[in-house]
């Protein structure tokens, strides 16, 4: 039987890892970093984030649409849903924790001048607010630190004072002819560092979070 949410919006909904109750959708494709470009063009119309409940078919909208305000992808940890809201009009980013049907609770706030909006996101078995570019990963909450990284490394998980980077590796590519050779391999390598950036280990593997919240290396 085809089930239907109480409100159908025609938007593709996406999984929130670590649980299986809610999915989410943004009302447009702009992210926090896009707020900077929008400001240069006179301001952003605003967007909202929607949550879809598989247990009862309800659709939750915890925030009203507001000019110059956008949202990062939500995360689930410690029994709550966590949301990053960027308000470029007020020059701040707010971290909320949320339960379906309840009012979002402010956990902490950051000035937009004090964080990098590019790839600003929530990761970890607990809640870590981080951003990263091709050279470094920076953590802003619940502690502050910066770790240098390679251009193909992506910070995926922080747990027990360890930072886990997924690094994509491509071998056997013929640059001259721009094609794969018979020895071509593409895979992910897991690089573990301490919070000072010192490498602890590396191995072939990618990280996946199951609905019960546990992390697996594949």
C-alpha positions as CSV (number, residue, x, y, z in Angstrom):
1,X,0.0,0.0,0.0
2,X,1.3,3.5,-0.9
3,X,1.3,5.7,2.2
4,X,0.9,9.4,2.1
5,X,2.2,12.2,4.4
6,X,-0.4,14.6,5.7
7,X,1.1,17.3,3.4
8,X,2.6,16.4,0.0
9,X,5.1,19.0,-1.3
10,X,6.7,17.2,-4.2
11,X,10.1,17.5,-2.5
12,X,12.6,14.6,-2.3
13,X,13.1,13.7,1.3
14,X,16.4,12.6,2.7
15,X,17.5,10.2,5.5
16,X,18.8,11.4,8.8
17,X,21.4,8.9,9.8
18,X,21.4,7.3,13.2
19,X,17.6,6.9,13.5
20,X,14.7,5.8,11.4
21,X,11.8,8.0,12.5
22,X,12.3,11.3,10.5
23,X,13.4,12.3,7.1
24,X,13.9,15.9,6.0
25,X,13.7,18.3,3.1
26,X,14.8,21.9,2.4
27,X,12.5,24.2,0.5
28,X,15.3,25.2,-1.8
29,X,18.9,24.3,-2.6
30,X,20.7,27.2,-1.0
31,X,23.0,26.4,1.9
32,X,24.7,28.6,4.6
33,X,27.6,29.5,2.4
34,X,25.3,30.8,-0.3
35,X,24.1,33.5,2.2
36,X,27.3,35.4,1.5
37,X,26.7,35.6,-2.2
38,X,23.0,36.4,-1.7
39,X,23.9,39.3,0.5
40,X,26.0,40.8,-2.3
41,X,22.9,40.6,-4.5
42,X,20.6,42.3,-2.1
43,X,19.5,39.5,0.3
44,X,18.2,36.0,0.3
45,X,14.4,35.4,0.3
46,X,14.8,32.7,3.0
47,X,14.0,29.0,3.2
48,X,12.7,26.5,5.8
49,X,13.4,22.9,6.7
50,X,10.7,20.3,6.9
51,X,10.7,17.0,8.8
52,X,8.6,14.0,7.7
53,X,7.5,11.5,10.4
54,X,7.2,7.9,9.3
55,X,5.4,6.8,12.5
56,X,2.3,9.0,12.0
57,X,2.6,10.7,8.6
58,X,3.0,14.2,10.1
59,X,5.1,16.9,8.5
60,X,6.8,19.3,11.0
61,X,8.0,22.8,10.2
62,X,9.9,24.0,13.3
63,X,10.8,27.5,11.9
64,X,9.0,30.1,9.9
65,X,10.5,31.4,6.7
66,X,12.6,34.4,7.3
67,X,14.7,36.6,5.0
68,X,18.4,36.0,4.9
69,X,18.0,32.7,6.8
70,X,18.9,29.2,5.7
71,X,19.6,25.8,7.2
72,X,22.3,23.1,7.1
73,X,21.4,19.4,6.9
74,X,20.1,18.2,10.3
75,X,21.7,15.5,12.4
76,X,20.6,13.1,15.1
77,X,22.5,12.4,18.3
78,X,21.9,11.9,22.0
79,X,18.1,11.5,21.5
80,X,17.6,14.8,19.7
81,X,17.6,16.2,16.2
82,X,20.1,19.0,15.8
83,X,19.7,21.9,13.4
84,X,22.1,24.7,12.3
85,X,20.4,27.9,11.3
86,X,22.2,30.7,9.5
87,X,20.8,34.2,9.8
88,X,22.9,36.5,7.7
89,X,20.7,39.5,8.6
90,X,21.7,39.1,12.3
91,X,25.2,37.8,11.4
92,X,24.8,34.7,13.5
93,X,24.6,30.9,13.3
94,X,22.5,29.2,15.9
95,X,22.6,25.5,16.9
96,X,19.2,24.1,18.0
97,X,18.2,20.8,19.4
98,X,14.7,19.6,18.5
99,X,12.1,17.0,19.1
100,X,9.1,16.5,16.8
101,X,6.2,18.7,17.7
102,X,8.1,20.7,20.3
103,X,9.7,24.2,20.1
104,X,13.4,24.1,19.0
105,X,15.8,24.9,21.9
106,X,18.8,27.2,21.4
107,X,22.0,25.4,22.4
108,X,24.6,27.9,21.4
109,X,25.3,30.7,18.9
110,X,28.2,31.8,16.7
111,X,29.0,35.0,14.9
112,X,29.2,34.6,11.1
113,X,32.5,36.4,11.4
114,X,33.8,33.7,13.8
115,X,33.0,30.6,11.7
116,X,33.6,29.5,8.1
117,X,30.2,29.0,6.5
118,X,31.7,26.7,3.8
119,X,30.7,23.1,4.6
120,X,29.5,24.1,8.0
121,X,27.8,21.0,9.4
122,X,27.1,18.7,12.5
123,X,29.1,15.4,12.8
124,X,30.0,12.9,15.4
125,X,28.4,10.4,17.8
126,X,27.9,13.4,20.0
127,X,27.5,16.8,18.5
128,X,30.4,18.6,16.9
129,X,29.9,21.7,14.7
130,X,32.7,21.8,12.1
131,X,33.6,23.3,8.7
132,X,36.2,22.2,6.3
133,X,37.9,23.2,3.0
134,X,40.7,21.6,1.0
135,X,43.4,22.5,3.6
136,X,41.9,22.2,7.1
137,X,39.0,21.2,9.2
138,X,37.9,23.5,12.0
139,X,35.7,22.6,15.1
140,X,33.7,25.3,16.8
141,X,31.6,23.3,19.3
142,X,31.8,21.9,21.9
143,X,35.5,22.8,21.7
144,X,37.7,24.7,19.3
145,X,40.5,23.2,17.3
146,X,41.9,23.1,13.8
147,X,43.3,20.1,12.0
148,X,45.3,20.3,8.7
149,X,44.0,17.8,6.1
150,X,44.8,16.7,2.6
151,X,42.7,18.0,-0.4
152,X,40.9,14.7,-0.9
153,X,40.3,14.1,2.9
154,X,36.9,14.8,4.4
155,X,36.3,14.9,8.2
156,X,33.4,12.4,8.8
157,X,33.4,11.6,12.5
158,X,34.9,12.8,15.8
159,X,34.8,10.3,18.7
160,X,36.9,9.8,21.8
161,X,39.4,12.6,20.9
162,X,39.9,11.0,17.5
163,X,39.1,12.7,14.1
164,X,38.2,10.3,11.3
165,X,38.9,11.4,7.8
166,X,37.7,9.6,4.7
167,X,40.2,10.0,1.9
168,X,39.3,9.1,-1.7
169,X,42.1,7.3,-3.6
170,X,42.3,6.9,-7.4
171,X,45.0,4.6,-8.8
172,X,45.7,3.5,-12.4
173,X,44.3,6.6,-14.2
174,X,45.9,7.5,-17.6
175,X,46.2,11.3,-17.4
176,X,47.6,11.6,-21.0
177,X,44.6,9.8,-22.5
178,X,42.2,10.8,-19.7
179,X,40.9,7.3,-19.2
180,X,41.1,4.3,-16.7
181,X,43.8,1.6,-17.3
182,X,43.3,-2.1,-16.6
183,X,44.9,-1.5,-13.1
184,X,42.4,1.3,-12.3
185,X,41.2,1.3,-8.6
186,X,39.0,3.8,-6.8
187,X,38.4,3.4,-3.1
188,X,38.2,5.2,0.2
189,X,40.9,5.2,2.9
190,X,40.2,5.9,6.5
191,X,42.8,8.2,8.1
192,X,42.6,8.7,11.9
193,X,44.2,11.7,13.6
194,X,44.3,13.1,17.1
195,X,42.8,16.5,17.7
196,X,46.2,18.1,17.3
197,X,46.4,16.7,13.7
198,X,48.9,14.0,14.3
199,X,48.1,10.9,12.2
200,X,47.4,7.8,14.3
201,X,46.5,5.2,11.6
202,X,45.3,4.7,8.1
203,X,43.5,1.8,6.4
204,X,41.3,1.0,3.5
205,X,37.7,1.6,4.6
206,X,34.7,4.0,4.5
207,X,32.4,4.9,7.4
208,X,28.6,4.2,7.5
209,X,26.2,5.0,10.3
210,X,23.4,2.5,10.9
211,X,19.9,3.4,12.1
212,X,20.8,2.3,15.7
213,X,23.4,5.1,15.7
214,X,26.5,2.8,15.6
215,X,29.2,3.4,13.0
216,X,30.7,0.7,10.7
217,X,33.8,0.6,8.6
218,X,33.1,-1.0,5.2
